[in-house]
Amino acid sequence: MNKFDMLLKGKQAWNDFCRNHPQFPAFLKDVKATGVPEGTDITVTLTYPDGQRKKAGLHVKPEDMALLAMLKDLK
């Protein structure tokens, strides 16, 4: 499979994901519009079907801003 085909498959997978989970892309769009300034706290929690939970958090530091700017430009 060439890179173009992989991009097309990725685009289709993203479109399917957005149809299945419309609130998540809306959340990402809102975060992109609002921005993630230094000092922001980000928390991610996964809850598995058996009830097990995994959680990670971070506090955005000045040195994180370059990476966040790059992520913002991803479409």
Biopython code that builds the backbone (N, CA, C, O; Angstrom):
import numpy as np
from Bio.PDB.StructureBuilder import StructureBuilder

atoms = [
    (1, "MET", "N", (0.856, -1.171, 0.000)),
    (1, "MET", "CA", (0.000, 0.000, 0.000)),
    (1, "MET", "C", (0.906, 1.240, 0.000)),
    (1, "MET", "O", (1.820, 1.357, 0.816)),
    (2, "ASN", "N", (0.631, 2.160, -0.934)),
    (2, "ASN", "CA", (1.455, 3.369, -0.994)),
    (2, "ASN", "C", (0.932, 4.429, -0.014)),
    (2, "ASN", "O", (-0.134, 4.271, 0.581)),
    (3, "LYS", "N", (1.698, 5.501, 0.137)),
    (3, "LYS", "CA", (1.356, 6.534, 1.117)),
    (3, "LYS", "C", (0.028, 7.222, 0.793)),
    (3, "LYS", "O", (-0.731, 7.563, 1.700)),
    (4, "PHE", "N", (-0.252, 7.424, -0.480)),
    (4, "PHE", "CA", (-1.516, 8.061, -0.861)),
    (4, "PHE", "C", (-2.706, 7.205, -0.441)),
    (4, "PHE", "O", (-3.694, 7.713, 0.090)),
    (5, "ASP", "N", (-2.600, 5.893, -0.688)),
    (5, "ASP", "CA", (-3.674, 4.976, -0.275)),
    (5, "ASP", "C", (-3.851, 4.983, 1.240)),
    (5, "ASP", "O", (-4.972, 4.936, 1.746)),
    (6, "MET", "N", (-2.716, 5.043, 1.963)),
    (6, "MET", "CA", (-2.789, 5.089, 3.425)),
    (6, "MET", "C", (-3.479, 6.368, 3.886)),
    (6, "MET", "O", (-4.269, 6.340, 4.830)),
    (7, "LEU", "N", (-3.187, 7.486, 3.229)),
    (7, "LEU", "CA", (-3.842, 8.748, 3.576)),
    (7, "LEU", "C", (-5.343, 8.661, 3.324)),
    (7, "LEU", "O", (-6.141, 9.113, 4.145)),
    (8, "LEU", "N", (-5.721, 8.085, 2.198)),
    (8, "LEU", "CA", (-7.151, 7.944, 1.887)),
    (8, "LEU", "C", (-7.849, 7.056, 2.919)),
    (8, "LEU", "O", (-8.952, 7.372, 3.365)),
    (9, "LYS", "N", (-7.211, 5.950, 3.299)),
    (9, "LYS", "CA", (-7.803, 5.063, 4.300)),
    (9, "LYS", "C", (-7.904, 5.766, 5.652)),
    (9, "LYS", "O", (-8.890, 5.610, 6.372)),
    (10, "GLY", "N", (-6.872, 6.542, 5.986)),
    (10, "GLY", "CA", (-6.892, 7.294, 7.235)),
    (10, "GLY", "C", (-8.000, 8.329, 7.249)),
    (10, "GLY", "O", (-8.673, 8.512, 8.263)),
    (11, "LYS", "N", (-8.189, 9.005, 6.125)),
    (11, "LYS", "CA", (-9.250, 10.006, 6.004)),
    (11, "LYS", "C", (-10.615, 9.341, 6.171)),
    (11, "LYS", "O", (-11.483, 9.863, 6.871)),
    (12, "GLN", "N", (-10.799, 8.193, 5.529)),
    (12, "GLN", "CA", (-12.075, 7.482, 5.644)),
    (12, "GLN", "C", (-12.305, 7.003, 7.077)),
    (12, "GLN", "O", (-13.421, 7.085, 7.589)),
    (13, "ALA", "N", (-11.250, 6.504, 7.721)),
    (13, "ALA", "CA", (-11.376, 6.049, 9.116)),
    (13, "ALA", "C", (-11.751, 7.228, 10.016)),
    (13, "ALA", "O", (-12.589, 7.082, 10.906)),
    (14, "TRP", "N", (-11.137, 8.398, 9.792)),
    (14, "TRP", "CA", (-11.459, 9.588, 10.590)),
    (14, "TRP", "C", (-12.919, 9.998, 10.359)),
    (14, "TRP", "O", (-13.624, 10.331, 11.312)),
    (15, "ASN", "N", (-13.373, 9.975, 9.108)),
    (15, "ASN", "CA", (-14.765, 10.326, 8.806)),
    (15, "ASN", "C", (-15.735, 9.372, 9.502)),
    (15, "ASN", "O", (-16.753, 9.804, 10.042)),
    (16, "ASP", "N", (-15.418, 8.083, 9.489)),
    (16, "ASP", "CA", (-16.258, 7.096, 10.172)),
    (16, "ASP", "C", (-16.274, 7.367, 11.679)),
    (16, "ASP", "O", (-17.327, 7.322, 12.315)),
    (17, "PHE", "N", (-15.100, 7.647, 12.239)),
    (17, "PHE", "CA", (-14.994, 7.950, 13.665)),
    (17, "PHE", "C", (-15.845, 9.165, 14.024)),
    (17, "PHE", "O", (-16.548, 9.159, 15.035)),
    (18, "CYS", "N", (-15.782, 10.199, 13.199)),
    (18, "CYS", "CA", (-16.560, 11.430, 13.453)),
    (18, "CYS", "C", (-18.055, 11.167, 13.406)),
    (18, "CYS", "O", (-18.813, 11.735, 14.192)),
    (19, "ARG", "N", (-18.478, 10.314, 12.493)),
    (19, "ARG", "CA", (-19.900, 9.959, 12.419)),
    (19, "ARG", "C", (-20.331, 9.184, 13.667)),
    (19, "ARG", "O", (-21.435, 9.377, 14.177)),
    (20, "ASN", "N", (-19.455, 8.314, 14.146)),
    (20, "ASN", "CA", (-19.776, 7.490, 15.309)),
    (20, "ASN", "C", (-19.672, 8.239, 16.628)),
    (20, "ASN", "O", (-20.334, 7.880, 17.602)),
    (21, "HIS", "N", (-18.845, 9.278, 16.664)),
    (21, "HIS", "CA", (-18.580, 10.011, 17.905)),
    (21, "HIS", "C", (-18.584, 11.518, 17.639)),
    (21, "HIS", "O", (-17.543, 12.163, 17.768)),
    (22, "PRO", "N", (-19.728, 12.089, 17.272)),
    (22, "PRO", "CA", (-19.770, 13.489, 16.836)),
    (22, "PRO", "C", (-19.357, 14.504, 17.903)),
    (22, "PRO", "O", (-18.935, 15.609, 17.563)),
    (23, "GLN", "N", (-19.468, 14.154, 19.169)),
    (23, "GLN", "CA", (-19.095, 15.114, 20.209)),
    (23, "GLN", "C", (-17.587, 15.299, 20.308)),
    (23, "GLN", "O", (-17.125, 16.373, 20.694)),
    (24, "PHE", "N", (-16.809, 14.271, 19.967)),
    (24, "PHE", "CA", (-15.355, 14.385, 20.101)),
    (24, "PHE", "C", (-14.750, 15.364, 19.096)),
    (24, "PHE", "O", (-13.955, 16.212, 19.501)),
    (25, "PRO", "N", (-15.082, 15.290, 17.814)),
    (25, "PRO", "CA", (-14.554, 16.291, 16.882)),
    (25, "PRO", "C", (-15.018, 17.709, 17.245)),
    (25, "PRO", "O", (-14.269, 18.672, 17.076)),
    (26, "ALA", "N", (-16.244, 17.832, 17.739)),
    (26, "ALA", "CA", (-16.740, 19.144, 18.164)),
    (26, "ALA", "C", (-15.911, 19.660, 19.341)),
    (26, "ALA", "O", (-15.605, 20.851, 19.411)),
    (27, "PHE", "N", (-15.549, 18.771, 20.260)),
    (27, "PHE", "CA", (-14.687, 19.128, 21.385)),
    (27, "PHE", "C", (-13.323, 19.607, 20.884)),
    (27, "PHE", "O", (-12.821, 20.642, 21.324)),
    (28, "LEU", "N", (-12.724, 18.839, 19.954)),
    (28, "LEU", "CA", (-11.421, 19.230, 19.407)),
    (28, "LEU", "C", (-11.488, 20.578, 18.693)),
    (28, "LEU", "O", (-10.573, 21.394, 18.809)),
    (29, "LYS", "N", (-12.569, 20.808, 17.958)),
    (29, "LYS", "CA", (-12.735, 22.086, 17.250)),
    (29, "LYS", "C", (-12.826, 23.241, 18.252)),
    (29, "LYS", "O", (-12.227, 24.297, 18.046)),
    (30, "ASP", "N", (-13.567, 23.036, 19.320)),
    (30, "ASP", "CA", (-13.704, 24.062, 20.349)),
    (30, "ASP", "C", (-12.366, 24.342, 21.032)),
    (30, "ASP", "O", (-12.007, 25.497, 21.259)),
    (31, "VAL", "N", (-11.631, 23.276, 21.359)),
    (31, "VAL", "CA", (-10.321, 23.447, 21.997)),
    (31, "VAL", "C", (-9.374, 24.187, 21.056)),
    (31, "VAL", "O", (-8.620, 25.059, 21.489)),
    (32, "LYS", "N", (-9.412, 23.837, 19.770)),
    (32, "LYS", "CA", (-8.551, 24.523, 18.798)),
    (32, "LYS", "C", (-8.887, 26.008, 18.744)),
    (32, "LYS", "O", (-7.988, 26.848, 18.700)),
    (33, "ALA", "N", (-10.170, 26.333, 18.746)),
    (33, "ALA", "CA", (-10.595, 27.739, 18.675)),
    (33, "ALA", "C", (-10.231, 28.496, 19.950)),
    (33, "ALA", "O", (-9.841, 29.663, 19.898)),
    (34, "THR", "N", (-10.360, 27.830, 21.089)),
    (34, "THR", "CA", (-10.080, 28.466, 22.376)),
    (34, "THR", "C", (-8.588, 28.526, 22.653)),
    (34, "THR", "O", (-8.093, 29.484, 23.247)),
    (35, "GLY", "N", (-7.877, 27.497, 22.220)),
    (35, "GLY", "CA", (-6.450, 27.409, 22.478)),
    (35, "GLY", "C", (-6.170, 26.689, 23.785)),
    (35, "GLY", "O", (-7.072, 26.437, 24.584)),
    (36, "VAL", "N", (-4.907, 26.367, 23.984)),
    (36, "VAL", "CA", (-4.454, 25.705, 25.201)),
    (36, "VAL", "C", (-3.289, 26.530, 25.748)),
    (36, "VAL", "O", (-2.130, 26.256, 25.439)),
    (37, "PRO", "N", (-3.600, 27.528, 26.552)),
    (37, "PRO", "CA", (-2.539, 28.394, 27.060)),
    (37, "PRO", "C", (-1.701, 27.709, 28.146)),
    (37, "PRO", "O", (-2.117, 26.726, 28.760)),
    (38, "GLU", "N", (-0.540, 28.253, 28.350)),
    (38, "GLU", "CA", (0.321, 27.808, 29.440)),
    (38, "GLU", "C", (-0.473, 27.854, 30.738)),
    (38, "GLU", "O", (-1.242, 28.786, 30.973)),
    (39, "GLY", "N", (-0.283, 26.848, 31.572)),
    (39, "GLY", "CA", (-0.994, 26.778, 32.844)),
    (39, "GLY", "C", (-2.257, 25.930, 32.783)),
    (39, "GLY", "O", (-2.868, 25.656, 33.816)),
    (40, "THR", "N", (-2.656, 25.509, 31.578)),
    (40, "THR", "CA", (-3.838, 24.661, 31.423)),
    (40, "THR", "C", (-3.552, 23.266, 31.979)),
    (40, "THR", "O", (-2.457, 22.733, 31.801)),
    (41, "ASP", "N", (-4.530, 22.686, 32.646)),
    (41, "ASP", "CA", (-4.437, 21.301, 33.102)),
    (41, "ASP", "C", (-5.198, 20.417, 32.120)),
    (41, "ASP", "O", (-6.333, 20.721, 31.751)),
    (42, "ILE", "N", (-4.569, 19.327, 31.702)),
    (42, "ILE", "CA", (-5.183, 18.361, 30.783)),
    (42, "ILE", "C", (-5.230, 17.019, 31.510)),
    (42, "ILE", "O", (-4.217, 16.554, 32.033)),
    (43, "THR", "N", (-6.405, 16.404, 31.537)),
    (43, "THR", "CA", (-6.582, 15.106, 32.168)),
    (43, "THR", "C", (-7.249, 14.163, 31.182)),
    (43, "THR", "O", (-8.231, 14.521, 30.533)),
    (44, "VAL", "N", (-6.709, 12.955, 31.073)),
    (44, "VAL", "CA", (-7.286, 11.928, 30.209)),
    (44, "VAL", "C", (-7.583, 10.712, 31.085)),
    (44, "VAL", "O", (-6.720, 10.240, 31.825)),
    (45, "THR", "N", (-8.812, 10.215, 30.990)),
    (45, "THR", "CA", (-9.212, 9.037, 31.761)),
    (45, "THR", "C", (-9.781, 7.988, 30.807)),
    (45, "THR", "O", (-10.643, 8.286, 29.980)),
    (46, "LEU", "N", (-9.290, 6.773, 30.933)),
    (46, "LEU", "CA", (-9.846, 5.638, 30.188)),
    (46, "LEU", "C", (-10.568, 4.751, 31.190)),
    (46, "LEU", "O", (-10.016, 4.427, 32.241)),
    (47, "THR", "N", (-11.794, 4.358, 30.874)),
    (47, "THR", "CA", (-12.534, 3.412, 31.697)),
    (47, "THR", "C", (-12.821, 2.190, 30.832)),
    (47, "THR", "O", (-13.534, 2.282, 29.832)),
    (48, "TYR", "N", (-12.273, 1.070, 31.215)),
    (48, "TYR", "CA", (-12.417, -0.165, 30.454)),
    (48, "TYR", "C", (-13.761, -0.821, 30.754)),
    (48, "TYR", "O", (-14.383, -0.513, 31.771)),
    (49, "PRO", "N", (-14.220, -1.726, 29.879)),
    (49, "PRO", "CA", (-15.512, -2.388, 30.105)),
    (49, "PRO", "C", (-15.611, -3.086, 31.454)),
    (49, "PRO", "O", (-16.700, -3.195, 32.018)),
    (50, "ASP", "N", (-14.471, -3.565, 31.979)),
    (50, "ASP", "CA", (-14.504, -4.247, 33.279)),
    (50, "ASP", "C", (-14.462, -3.271, 34.456)),
    (50, "ASP", "O", (-14.432, -3.699, 35.610)),
    (51, "GLY", "N", (-14.461, -1.958, 34.176)),
    (51, "GLY", "CA", (-14.468, -0.951, 35.218)),
    (51, "GLY", "C", (-13.092, -0.429, 35.597)),
    (51, "GLY", "O", (-12.982, 0.572, 36.305)),
    (52, "GLN", "N", (-12.043, -1.096, 35.133)),
    (52, "GLN", "CA", (-10.681, -0.631, 35.413)),
    (52, "GLN", "C", (-10.479, 0.748, 34.790)),
    (52, "GLN", "O", (-10.943, 1.017, 33.682)),
    (53, "ARG", "N", (-9.780, 1.616, 35.521)),
    (53, "ARG", "CA", (-9.557, 2.985, 35.034)),
    (53, "ARG", "C", (-8.066, 3.290, 34.982)),
    (53, "ARG", "O", (-7.291, 2.858, 35.835)),
    (54, "LYS", "N", (-7.694, 4.039, 33.965)),
    (54, "LYS", "CA", (-6.335, 4.570, 33.837)),
    (54, "LYS", "C", (-6.494, 6.073, 33.634)),
    (54, "LYS", "O", (-7.348, 6.528, 32.873)),
    (55, "LYS", "N", (-5.656, 6.828, 34.331)),
    (55, "LYS", "CA", (-5.787, 8.280, 34.289)),
    (55, "LYS", "C", (-4.395, 8.901, 34.214)),
    (55, "LYS", "O", (-3.460, 8.443, 34.870)),
    (56, "ALA", "N", (-4.275, 9.949, 33.406)),
    (56, "ALA", "CA", (-3.028, 10.701, 33.310)),
    (56, "ALA", "C", (-3.373, 12.176, 33.206)),
    (56, "ALA", "O", (-4.382, 12.555, 32.611)),
    (57, "GLY", "N", (-2.537, 12.981, 33.781)),
    (57, "GLY", "CA", (-2.761, 14.419, 33.723)),
    (57, "GLY", "C", (-1.464, 15.158, 33.517)),
    (57, "GLY", "O", (-0.384, 14.648, 33.816)),
    (58, "LEU", "N", (-1.581, 16.349, 33.008)),
    (58, "LEU", "CA", (-0.400, 17.191, 32.845)),
    (58, "LEU", "C", (-0.790, 18.644, 33.000)),
    (58, "LEU", "O", (-1.939, 19.030, 32.782)),
    (59, "HIS", "N", (0.176, 19.429, 33.377)),
    (59, "HIS", "CA", (0.024, 20.875, 33.515)),
    (59, "HIS", "C", (0.885, 21.490, 32.415)),
    (59, "HIS", "O", (2.101, 21.297, 32.404)),
    (60, "VAL", "N", (0.272, 22.226, 31.496)),
    (60, "VAL", "CA", (0.978, 22.751, 30.324)),
    (60, "VAL", "C", (2.035, 23.773, 30.764)),
    (60, "VAL", "O", (1.737, 24.773, 31.417)),
    (61, "LYS", "N", (3.281, 23.476, 30.377)),
    (61, "LYS", "CA", (4.425, 24.318, 30.716)),
    (61, "LYS", "C", (4.856, 25.127, 29.495)),
    (61, "LYS", "O", (4.463, 24.800, 28.375)),
    (62, "PRO", "N", (5.644, 26.158, 29.685)),
    (62, "PRO", "CA", (6.100, 26.967, 28.539)),
    (62, "PRO", "C", (6.782, 26.120, 27.459)),
    (62, "PRO", "O", (6.599, 26.367, 26.267)),
    (63, "GLU", "N", (7.561, 25.129, 27.875)),
    (63, "GLU", "CA", (8.269, 24.304, 26.902)),
    (63, "GLU", "C", (7.344, 23.362, 26.128)),
    (63, "GLU", "O", (7.782, 22.750, 25.154)),
    (64, "ASP", "N", (6.088, 23.231, 26.531)),
    (64, "ASP", "CA", (5.106, 22.412, 25.810)),
    (64, "ASP", "C", (4.446, 23.169, 24.655)),
    (64, "ASP", "O", (3.824, 22.558, 23.786)),
    (65, "MET", "N", (4.580, 24.479, 24.646)),
    (65, "MET", "CA", (3.818, 25.307, 23.712)),
    (65, "MET", "C", (4.165, 25.035, 22.249)),
    (65, "MET", "O", (3.276, 25.086, 21.399)),
    (66, "ALA", "N", (5.431, 24.746, 21.931)),
    (66, "ALA", "CA", (5.810, 24.474, 20.539)),
    (66, "ALA", "C", (5.110, 23.218, 20.021)),
    (66, "ALA", "O", (4.607, 23.200, 18.898)),
    (67, "LEU", "N", (5.082, 22.169, 20.843)),
    (67, "LEU", "CA", (4.404, 20.934, 20.436)),
    (67, "LEU", "C", (2.908, 21.176, 20.261)),
    (67, "LEU", "O", (2.321, 20.708, 19.286)),
    (68, "LEU", "N", (2.288, 21.894, 21.179)),
    (68, "LEU", "CA", (0.854, 22.176, 21.062)),
    (68, "LEU", "C", (0.548, 23.001, 19.818)),
    (68, "LEU", "O", (-0.492, 22.802, 19.190)),
    (69, "ALA", "N", (1.431, 23.917, 19.454)),
    (69, "ALA", "CA", (1.236, 24.701, 18.231)),
    (69, "ALA", "C", (1.289, 23.787, 17.008)),
    (69, "ALA", "O", (0.507, 23.964, 16.074)),
    (70, "MET", "N", (2.203, 22.809, 17.001)),
    (70, "MET", "CA", (2.286, 21.870, 15.879)),
    (70, "MET", "C", (1.018, 21.020, 15.810)),
    (70, "MET", "O", (0.489, 20.796, 14.721)),
    (71, "LEU", "N", (0.531, 20.550, 16.937)),
    (71, "LEU", "CA", (-0.680, 19.737, 16.960)),
    (71, "LEU", "C", (-1.886, 20.532, 16.476)),
    (71, "LEU", "O", (-2.768, 19.989, 15.810)),
    (72, "LYS", "N", (-1.923, 21.803, 16.809)),
    (72, "LYS", "CA", (-3.038, 22.655, 16.386)),
    (72, "LYS", "C", (-3.120, 22.735, 14.870)),
    (72, "LYS", "O", (-4.212, 22.836, 14.311)),
    (73, "ASP", "N", (-1.972, 22.692, 14.199)),
    (73, "ASP", "CA", (-1.935, 22.814, 12.745)),
    (73, "ASP", "C", (-2.299, 21.519, 12.016)),
    (73, "ASP", "O", (-2.502, 21.531, 10.802)),
    (74, "LEU", "N", (-2.382, 20.397, 12.749)),
    (74, "LEU", "CA", (-2.805, 19.141, 12.120)),
    (74, "LEU", "C", (-4.282, 19.216, 11.751)),
    (74, "LEU", "O", (-5.082, 19.772, 12.504)),
    (75, "LYS", "N", (-4.638, 18.677, 10.629)),
    (75, "LYS", "CA", (-6.043, 18.701, 10.206)),
    (75, "LYS", "C", (-6.533, 17.310, 9.972)),
    (75, "LYS", "O", (-7.694, 17.118, 9.610)),
]
sb = StructureBuilder()
sb.init_structure("model")
sb.init_model(0)
sb.init_chain("A")
sb.init_seg("    ")
for serial, (resi, resn, name, xyz) in enumerate(atoms, 1):
    if name == "N":
        sb.init_residue(resn, " ", resi, " ")
    sb.init_atom(name, np.array(xyz, "f"), 0.0, 1.0, " ", f" {name:<3s}", serial, name[0])
structure = sb.get_structure()
